Amino acid sequence: MYHVWRQRNNRIFRRESLSLHQLIAKIENDVRALISSWRSIKRSDLNLLICCKWAISHRVFGPRS
């Protein structure tokens, strides 16, 4: 939501804007960075799928039990 609101303000007050692809890339990078910073995530098929989809290292998972 932050990036969308910031984009809105930049368009109104600075007359600057990003392309849709640039905005999506910023959002994806922030989500990827946030998820990558988590530790000890439970290893599951769903979580592995999410990591693959977002190109996140499998190191975010805690040690195998």
PDB file of N, CA, C and O in Angstrom:
ATOM      1  N   MET A   1       0.829  -1.186   0.000  1.00  0.00           N
ATOM      2  CA  MET A   1       0.000   0.000   0.000  1.00  0.00           C
ATOM      3  C   MET A   1       0.874   1.250   0.000  1.00  0.00           C
ATOM      4  O   MET A   1       0.527   2.269  -0.599  1.00  0.00           O
ATOM      5  N   TYR A   2       2.009   1.154   0.681  1.00  0.00           N
ATOM      6  CA  TYR A   2       2.923   2.294   0.770  1.00  0.00           C
ATOM      7  C   TYR A   2       3.318   2.788  -0.620  1.00  0.00           C
ATOM      8  O   TYR A   2       3.244   3.985  -0.901  1.00  0.00           O
ATOM      9  N   HIS A   3       3.736   1.874  -1.482  1.00  0.00           N
ATOM     10  CA  HIS A   3       4.212   2.271  -2.806  1.00  0.00           C
ATOM     11  C   HIS A   3       3.097   2.887  -3.655  1.00  0.00           C
ATOM     12  O   HIS A   3       3.336   3.832  -4.407  1.00  0.00           O
ATOM     13  N   VAL A   4       1.904   2.361  -3.535  1.00  0.00           N
ATOM     14  CA  VAL A   4       0.781   2.902  -4.302  1.00  0.00           C
ATOM     15  C   VAL A   4       0.476   4.325  -3.830  1.00  0.00           C
ATOM     16  O   VAL A   4       0.259   5.220  -4.647  1.00  0.00           O
ATOM     17  N   TRP A   5       0.461   4.531  -2.518  1.00  0.00           N
ATOM     18  CA  TRP A   5       0.180   5.862  -1.975  1.00  0.00           C
ATOM     19  C   TRP A   5       1.297   6.841  -2.342  1.00  0.00           C
ATOM     20  O   TRP A   5       1.036   7.993  -2.688  1.00  0.00           O
ATOM     21  N   ARG A   6       2.531   6.371  -2.262  1.00  0.00           N
ATOM     22  CA  ARG A   6       3.664   7.230  -2.614  1.00  0.00           C
ATOM     23  C   ARG A   6       3.608   7.608  -4.100  1.00  0.00           C
ATOM     24  O   ARG A   6       3.883   8.751  -4.466  1.00  0.00           O
ATOM     25  N   GLN A   7       3.254   6.649  -4.938  1.00  0.00           N
ATOM     26  CA  GLN A   7       3.114   6.907  -6.368  1.00  0.00           C
ATOM     27  C   GLN A   7       2.047   7.968  -6.610  1.00  0.00           C
ATOM     28  O   GLN A   7       2.228   8.873  -7.424  1.00  0.00           O
ATOM     29  N   ARG A   8       0.940   7.845  -5.899  1.00  0.00           N
ATOM     30  CA  ARG A   8      -0.142   8.826  -6.014  1.00  0.00           C
ATOM     31  C   ARG A   8       0.356  10.218  -5.650  1.00  0.00           C
ATOM     32  O   ARG A   8       0.114  11.175  -6.385  1.00  0.00           O
ATOM     33  N   ASN A   9       1.051  10.338  -4.518  1.00  0.00           N
ATOM     34  CA  ASN A   9       1.564  11.639  -4.085  1.00  0.00           C
ATOM     35  C   ASN A   9       2.593  12.203  -5.056  1.00  0.00           C
ATOM     36  O   ASN A   9       2.593  13.404  -5.330  1.00  0.00           O
ATOM     37  N   ASN A  10       3.470  11.352  -5.578  1.00  0.00           N
ATOM     38  CA  ASN A  10       4.462  11.816  -6.542  1.00  0.00           C
ATOM     39  C   ASN A  10       3.791  12.346  -7.812  1.00  0.00           C
ATOM     40  O   ASN A  10       4.235  13.344  -8.382  1.00  0.00           O
ATOM     41  N   ARG A  11       2.747  11.692  -8.243  1.00  0.00           N
ATOM     42  CA  ARG A  11       2.033  12.158  -9.443  1.00  0.00           C
ATOM     43  C   ARG A  11       1.376  13.517  -9.194  1.00  0.00           C
ATOM     44  O   ARG A  11       1.415  14.398 -10.052  1.00  0.00           O
ATOM     45  N   ILE A  12       0.777  13.677  -8.024  1.00  0.00           N
ATOM     46  CA  ILE A  12       0.048  14.918  -7.730  1.00  0.00           C
ATOM     47  C   ILE A  12       0.996  16.068  -7.427  1.00  0.00           C
ATOM     48  O   ILE A  12       0.861  17.148  -8.001  1.00  0.00           O
ATOM     49  N   PHE A  13       1.958  15.847  -6.526  1.00  0.00           N
ATOM     50  CA  PHE A  13       2.753  16.952  -6.003  1.00  0.00           C
ATOM     51  C   PHE A  13       4.075  17.179  -6.727  1.00  0.00           C
ATOM     52  O   PHE A  13       4.588  18.298  -6.719  1.00  0.00           O
ATOM     53  N   ARG A  14       4.632  16.164  -7.342  1.00  0.00           N
ATOM     54  CA  ARG A  14       5.920  16.314  -8.027  1.00  0.00           C
ATOM     55  C   ARG A  14       5.813  16.155  -9.540  1.00  0.00           C
ATOM     56  O   ARG A  14       6.773  16.398 -10.270  1.00  0.00           O
ATOM     57  N   ARG A  15       4.648  15.749  -9.993  1.00  0.00           N
ATOM     58  CA  ARG A  15       4.439  15.475 -11.413  1.00  0.00           C
ATOM     59  C   ARG A  15       5.461  14.456 -11.933  1.00  0.00           C
ATOM     60  O   ARG A  15       5.963  14.561 -13.052  1.00  0.00           O
ATOM     61  N   GLU A  16       5.748  13.471 -11.079  1.00  0.00           N
ATOM     62  CA  GLU A  16       6.645  12.369 -11.428  1.00  0.00           C
ATOM     63  C   GLU A  16       5.855  11.072 -11.317  1.00  0.00           C
ATOM     64  O   GLU A  16       4.940  10.956 -10.502  1.00  0.00           O
ATOM     65  N   SER A  17       6.219  10.107 -12.141  1.00  0.00           N
ATOM     66  CA  SER A  17       5.550   8.822 -12.018  1.00  0.00           C
ATOM     67  C   SER A  17       6.449   7.701 -12.516  1.00  0.00           C
ATOM     68  O   SER A  17       7.359   7.911 -13.318  1.00  0.00           O
ATOM     69  N   LEU A  18       6.167   6.521 -12.022  1.00  0.00           N
ATOM     70  CA  LEU A  18       6.840   5.316 -12.466  1.00  0.00           C
ATOM     71  C   LEU A  18       5.906   4.572 -13.415  1.00  0.00           C
ATOM     72  O   LEU A  18       4.687   4.735 -13.371  1.00  0.00           O
ATOM     73  N   SER A  19       6.497   3.769 -14.257  1.00  0.00           N
ATOM     74  CA  SER A  19       5.650   2.916 -15.089  1.00  0.00           C
ATOM     75  C   SER A  19       5.052   1.830 -14.200  1.00  0.00           C
ATOM     76  O   SER A  19       5.521   1.601 -13.085  1.00  0.00           O
ATOM     77  N   LEU A  20       4.041   1.182 -14.690  1.00  0.00           N
ATOM     78  CA  LEU A  20       3.423   0.099 -13.939  1.00  0.00           C
ATOM     79  C   LEU A  20       4.449  -0.991 -13.624  1.00  0.00           C
ATOM     80  O   LEU A  20       4.459  -1.538 -12.521  1.00  0.00           O
ATOM     81  N   HIS A  21       5.306  -1.302 -14.591  1.00  0.00           N
ATOM     82  CA  HIS A  21       6.312  -2.341 -14.387  1.00  0.00           C
ATOM     83  C   HIS A  21       7.331  -1.944 -13.321  1.00  0.00           C
ATOM     84  O   HIS A  21       7.770  -2.790 -12.542  1.00  0.00           O
ATOM     85  N   GLN A  22       7.712  -0.670 -13.278  1.00  0.00           N
ATOM     86  CA  GLN A  22       8.639  -0.196 -12.254  1.00  0.00           C
ATOM     87  C   GLN A  22       7.995  -0.263 -10.867  1.00  0.00           C
ATOM     88  O   GLN A  22       8.643  -0.652  -9.895  1.00  0.00           O
ATOM     89  N   LEU A  23       6.732   0.113 -10.781  1.00  0.00           N
ATOM     90  CA  LEU A  23       6.021   0.072  -9.505  1.00  0.00           C
ATOM     91  C   LEU A  23       5.899  -1.368  -9.007  1.00  0.00           C
ATOM     92  O   LEU A  23       6.137  -1.639  -7.831  1.00  0.00           O
ATOM     93  N   ILE A  24       5.537  -2.275  -9.884  1.00  0.00           N
ATOM     94  CA  ILE A  24       5.428  -3.684  -9.507  1.00  0.00           C
ATOM     95  C   ILE A  24       6.782  -4.227  -9.063  1.00  0.00           C
ATOM     96  O   ILE A  24       6.856  -4.980  -8.092  1.00  0.00           O
ATOM     97  N   ALA A  25       7.846  -3.858  -9.757  1.00  0.00           N
ATOM     98  CA  ALA A  25       9.191  -4.310  -9.392  1.00  0.00           C
ATOM     99  C   ALA A  25       9.572  -3.816  -8.005  1.00  0.00           C
ATOM    100  O   ALA A  25      10.165  -4.566  -7.229  1.00  0.00           O
ATOM    101  N   LYS A  26       9.249  -2.579  -7.679  1.00  0.00           N
ATOM    102  CA  LYS A  26       9.538  -2.050  -6.330  1.00  0.00           C
ATOM    103  C   LYS A  26       8.786  -2.840  -5.263  1.00  0.00           C
ATOM    104  O   LYS A  26       9.358  -3.198  -4.233  1.00  0.00           O
ATOM    105  N   ILE A  27       7.526  -3.107  -5.504  1.00  0.00           N
ATOM    106  CA  ILE A  27       6.720  -3.859  -4.546  1.00  0.00           C
ATOM    107  C   ILE A  27       7.275  -5.271  -4.385  1.00  0.00           C
ATOM    108  O   ILE A  27       7.424  -5.759  -3.265  1.00  0.00           O
ATOM    109  N   GLU A  28       7.579  -5.927  -5.504  1.00  0.00           N
ATOM    110  CA  GLU A  28       8.133  -7.284  -5.436  1.00  0.00           C
ATOM    111  C   GLU A  28       9.457  -7.316  -4.687  1.00  0.00           C
ATOM    112  O   GLU A  28       9.693  -8.224  -3.891  1.00  0.00           O
ATOM    113  N   ASN A  29      10.318  -6.345  -4.929  1.00  0.00           N
ATOM    114  CA  ASN A  29      11.609  -6.299  -4.227  1.00  0.00           C
ATOM    115  C   ASN A  29      11.415  -6.138  -2.725  1.00  0.00           C
ATOM    116  O   ASN A  29      12.109  -6.783  -1.938  1.00  0.00           O
ATOM    117  N   ASP A  30      10.484  -5.289  -2.323  1.00  0.00           N
ATOM    118  CA  ASP A  30      10.231  -5.104  -0.892  1.00  0.00           C
ATOM    119  C   ASP A  30       9.658  -6.363  -0.253  1.00  0.00           C
ATOM    120  O   ASP A  30      10.056  -6.731   0.853  1.00  0.00           O
ATOM    121  N   VAL A  31       8.739  -7.018  -0.929  1.00  0.00           N
ATOM    122  CA  VAL A  31       8.159  -8.262  -0.396  1.00  0.00           C
ATOM    123  C   VAL A  31       9.245  -9.323  -0.289  1.00  0.00           C
ATOM    124  O   VAL A  31       9.346 -10.014   0.725  1.00  0.00           O
ATOM    125  N   ARG A  32      10.055  -9.450  -1.332  1.00  0.00           N
ATOM    126  CA  ARG A  32      11.141 -10.438  -1.329  1.00  0.00           C
ATOM    127  C   ARG A  32      12.119 -10.168  -0.177  1.00  0.00           C
ATOM    128  O   ARG A  32      12.529 -11.099   0.515  1.00  0.00           O
ATOM    129  N   ALA A  33      12.487  -8.915   0.027  1.00  0.00           N
ATOM    130  CA  ALA A  33      13.414  -8.556   1.106  1.00  0.00           C
ATOM    131  C   ALA A  33      12.806  -8.851   2.473  1.00  0.00           C
ATOM    132  O   ALA A  33      13.489  -9.344   3.370  1.00  0.00           O
ATOM    133  N   LEU A  34      11.533  -8.550   2.625  1.00  0.00           N
ATOM    134  CA  LEU A  34      10.865  -8.805   3.898  1.00  0.00           C
ATOM    135  C   LEU A  34      10.828 -10.298   4.213  1.00  0.00           C
ATOM    136  O   LEU A  34      11.187 -10.714   5.314  1.00  0.00           O
ATOM    137  N   ILE A  35      10.396 -11.095   3.253  1.00  0.00           N
ATOM    138  CA  ILE A  35      10.312 -12.533   3.482  1.00  0.00           C
ATOM    139  C   ILE A  35      11.701 -13.123   3.714  1.00  0.00           C
ATOM    140  O   ILE A  35      11.861 -14.015   4.547  1.00  0.00           O
ATOM    141  N   SER A  36      12.692 -12.643   2.997  1.00  0.00           N
ATOM    142  CA  SER A  36      14.054 -13.151   3.146  1.00  0.00           C
ATOM    143  C   SER A  36      14.630 -12.848   4.529  1.00  0.00           C
ATOM    144  O   SER A  36      15.539 -13.541   4.987  1.00  0.00           O
ATOM    145  N   SER A  37      14.114 -11.835   5.182  1.00  0.00           N
ATOM    146  CA  SER A  37      14.645 -11.471   6.503  1.00  0.00           C
ATOM    147  C   SER A  37      14.045 -12.316   7.630  1.00  0.00           C
ATOM    148  O   SER A  37      14.560 -12.307   8.748  1.00  0.00           O
ATOM    149  N   TRP A  38      12.963 -13.043   7.347  1.00  0.00           N
ATOM    150  CA  TRP A  38      12.348 -13.898   8.356  1.00  0.00           C
ATOM    151  C   TRP A  38      13.261 -15.070   8.653  1.00  0.00           C
ATOM    152  O   TRP A  38      14.022 -15.504   7.788  1.00  0.00           O
ATOM    153  N   ARG A  39      13.193 -15.570   9.838  1.00  0.00           N
ATOM    154  CA  ARG A  39      14.004 -16.725  10.229  1.00  0.00           C
ATOM    155  C   ARG A  39      13.097 -17.806  10.813  1.00  0.00           C
ATOM    156  O   ARG A  39      12.028 -17.523  11.352  1.00  0.00           O
ATOM    157  N   SER A  40      13.543 -19.019  10.692  1.00  0.00           N
ATOM    158  CA  SER A  40      12.862 -20.178  11.269  1.00  0.00           C
ATOM    159  C   SER A  40      11.436 -20.349  10.749  1.00  0.00           C
ATOM    160  O   SER A  40      10.516 -20.628  11.519  1.00  0.00           O
ATOM    161  N   ILE A  41      11.266 -20.186   9.483  1.00  0.00           N
ATOM    162  CA  ILE A  41       9.967 -20.444   8.864  1.00  0.00           C
ATOM    163  C   ILE A  41       9.800 -21.954   8.751  1.00  0.00           C
ATOM    164  O   ILE A  41      10.743 -22.667   8.408  1.00  0.00           O
ATOM    165  N   LYS A  42       8.612 -22.430   9.037  1.00  0.00           N
ATOM    166  CA  LYS A  42       8.344 -23.863   8.965  1.00  0.00           C
ATOM    167  C   LYS A  42       8.497 -24.347   7.522  1.00  0.00           C
ATOM    168  O   LYS A  42       7.971 -23.735   6.593  1.00  0.00           O
ATOM    169  N   ARG A  43       9.215 -25.440   7.349  1.00  0.00           N
ATOM    170  CA  ARG A  43       9.405 -26.019   6.023  1.00  0.00           C
ATOM    171  C   ARG A  43       8.144 -26.804   5.663  1.00  0.00           C
ATOM    172  O   ARG A  43       7.793 -27.773   6.336  1.00  0.00           O
ATOM    173  N   SER A  44       7.483 -26.386   4.620  1.00  0.00           N
ATOM    174  CA  SER A  44       6.285 -27.091   4.128  1.00  0.00           C
ATOM    175  C   SER A  44       6.257 -26.966   2.611  1.00  0.00           C
ATOM    176  O   SER A  44       6.972 -26.147   2.033  1.00  0.00           O
ATOM    177  N   ASP A  45       5.441 -27.769   1.982  1.00  0.00           N
ATOM    178  CA  ASP A  45       5.327 -27.696   0.526  1.00  0.00           C
ATOM    179  C   ASP A  45       4.862 -26.318   0.070  1.00  0.00           C
ATOM    180  O   ASP A  45       5.374 -25.776  -0.909  1.00  0.00           O
ATOM    181  N   LEU A  46       3.892 -25.758   0.783  1.00  0.00           N
ATOM    182  CA  LEU A  46       3.385 -24.442   0.422  1.00  0.00           C
ATOM    183  C   LEU A  46       4.469 -23.378   0.561  1.00  0.00           C
ATOM    184  O   LEU A  46       4.636 -22.543  -0.328  1.00  0.00           O
ATOM    185  N   ASN A  47       5.206 -23.403   1.670  1.00  0.00           N
ATOM    186  CA  ASN A  47       6.257 -22.414   1.871  1.00  0.00           C
ATOM    187  C   ASN A  47       7.382 -22.574   0.855  1.00  0.00           C
ATOM    188  O   ASN A  47       7.953 -21.581   0.405  1.00  0.00           O
ATOM    189  N   LEU A  48       7.706 -23.809   0.490  1.00  0.00           N
ATOM    190  CA  LEU A  48       8.710 -24.041  -0.557  1.00  0.00           C
ATOM    191  C   LEU A  48       8.225 -23.464  -1.889  1.00  0.00           C
ATOM    192  O   LEU A  48       9.000 -22.854  -2.627  1.00  0.00           O
ATOM    193  N   LEU A  49       6.958 -23.659  -2.186  1.00  0.00           N
ATOM    194  CA  LEU A  49       6.391 -23.123  -3.422  1.00  0.00           C
ATOM    195  C   LEU A  49       6.461 -21.595  -3.444  1.00  0.00           C
ATOM    196  O   LEU A  49       6.814 -20.999  -4.462  1.00  0.00           O
ATOM    197  N   ILE A  50       6.127 -20.974  -2.329  1.00  0.00           N
ATOM    198  CA  ILE A  50       6.193 -19.508  -2.237  1.00  0.00           C
ATOM    199  C   ILE A  50       7.622 -19.034  -2.452  1.00  0.00           C
ATOM    200  O   ILE A  50       7.853 -18.069  -3.180  1.00  0.00           O
ATOM    201  N   CYS A  51       8.584 -19.704  -1.823  1.00  0.00           N
ATOM    202  CA  CYS A  51       9.989 -19.319  -1.989  1.00  0.00           C
ATOM    203  C   CYS A  51      10.426 -19.442  -3.447  1.00  0.00           C
ATOM    204  O   CYS A  51      11.139 -18.576  -3.954  1.00  0.00           O
ATOM    205  N   CYS A  52      10.011 -20.490  -4.109  1.00  0.00           N
ATOM    206  CA  CYS A  52      10.356 -20.663  -5.523  1.00  0.00           C
ATOM    207  C   CYS A  52       9.734 -19.561  -6.375  1.00  0.00           C
ATOM    208  O   CYS A  52      10.387 -18.990  -7.248  1.00  0.00           O
ATOM    209  N   LYS A  53       8.473 -19.275  -6.111  1.00  0.00           N
ATOM    210  CA  LYS A  53       7.771 -18.261  -6.900  1.00  0.00           C
ATOM    211  C   LYS A  53       8.397 -16.881  -6.728  1.00  0.00           C
ATOM    212  O   LYS A  53       8.477 -16.118  -7.691  1.00  0.00           O
ATOM    213  N   TRP A  54       8.841 -16.549  -5.520  1.00  0.00           N
ATOM    214  CA  TRP A  54       9.397 -15.234  -5.229  1.00  0.00           C
ATOM    215  C   TRP A  54      10.918 -15.201  -5.308  1.00  0.00           C
ATOM    216  O   TRP A  54      11.525 -14.176  -4.998  1.00  0.00           O
ATOM    217  N   ALA A  55      11.546 -16.302  -5.718  1.00  0.00           N
ATOM    218  CA  ALA A  55      13.011 -16.389  -5.846  1.00  0.00           C
ATOM    219  C   ALA A  55      13.699 -16.060  -4.522  1.00  0.00           C
ATOM    220  O   ALA A  55      14.609 -15.234  -4.457  1.00  0.00           O
ATOM    221  N   ILE A  56      13.232 -16.735  -3.466  1.00  0.00           N
ATOM    222  CA  ILE A  56      13.778 -16.537  -2.122  1.00  0.00           C
ATOM    223  C   ILE A  56      14.581 -17.774  -1.758  1.00  0.00           C
ATOM    224  O   ILE A  56      14.164 -18.901  -2.027  1.00  0.00           O
ATOM    225  N   SER A  57      15.728 -17.556  -1.150  1.00  0.00           N
ATOM    226  CA  SER A  57      16.585 -18.665  -0.758  1.00  0.00           C
ATOM    227  C   SER A  57      15.890 -19.569   0.254  1.00  0.00           C
ATOM    228  O   SER A  57      15.117 -19.102   1.091  1.00  0.00           O
ATOM    229  N   HIS A  58      16.166 -20.845   0.170  1.00  0.00           N
ATOM    230  CA  HIS A  58      15.592 -21.806   1.119  1.00  0.00           C
ATOM    231  C   HIS A  58      16.239 -21.693   2.504  1.00  0.00           C
ATOM    232  O   HIS A  58      15.833 -22.379   3.442  1.00  0.00           O
ATOM    233  N   ARG A  59      17.232 -20.835   2.621  1.00  0.00           N
ATOM    234  CA  ARG A  59      17.887 -20.630   3.923  1.00  0.00           C
ATOM    235  C   ARG A  59      16.975 -19.965   4.944  1.00  0.00           C
ATOM    236  O   ARG A  59      17.312 -19.917   6.127  1.00  0.00           O
ATOM    237  N   VAL A  60      15.820 -19.448   4.510  1.00  0.00           N
ATOM    238  CA  VAL A  60      14.894 -18.814   5.466  1.00  0.00           C
ATOM    239  C   VAL A  60      14.265 -19.861   6.379  1.00  0.00           C
ATOM    240  O   VAL A  60      13.720 -19.522   7.430  1.00  0.00           O
ATOM    241  N   PHE A  61      14.336 -21.118   5.989  1.00  0.00           N
ATOM    242  CA  PHE A  61      13.742 -22.161   6.815  1.00  0.00           C
ATOM    243  C   PHE A  61      14.683 -22.502   7.971  1.00  0.00           C
ATOM    244  O   PHE A  61      15.906 -22.523   7.826  1.00  0.00           O
ATOM    245  N   GLY A  62      14.079 -22.762   9.098  1.00  0.00           N
ATOM    246  CA  GLY A  62      14.857 -23.188  10.265  1.00  0.00           C
ATOM    247  C   GLY A  62      15.431 -24.571  10.035  1.00  0.00           C
ATOM    248  O   GLY A  62      15.184 -25.189   8.999  1.00  0.00           O
ATOM    249  N   PRO A  63      16.195 -25.056  10.994  1.00  0.00           N
ATOM    250  CA  PRO A  63      16.771 -26.401  10.855  1.00  0.00           C
ATOM    251  C   PRO A  63      15.667 -27.446  10.759  1.00  0.00           C
ATOM    252  O   PRO A  63      14.598 -27.305  11.352  1.00  0.00           O
ATOM    253  N   ARG A  64      15.950 -28.490  10.002  1.00  0.00           N
ATOM    254  CA  ARG A  64      14.957 -29.581   9.871  1.00  0.00           C
ATOM    255  C   ARG A  64      14.762 -30.261  11.212  1.00  0.00           C
ATOM    256  O   ARG A  64      15.702 -30.470  11.978  1.00  0.00           O
ATOM    257  N   SER A  65      13.508 -30.597  11.468  1.00  0.00           N
ATOM    258  CA  SER A  65      13.208 -31.281  12.734  1.00  0.00           C
ATOM    259  C   SER A  65      13.222 -32.772  12.534  1.00  0.00           C
ATOM    260  O   SER A  65      12.992 -33.524  13.482  1.00  0.00           O
TER     261      SER A  65
END
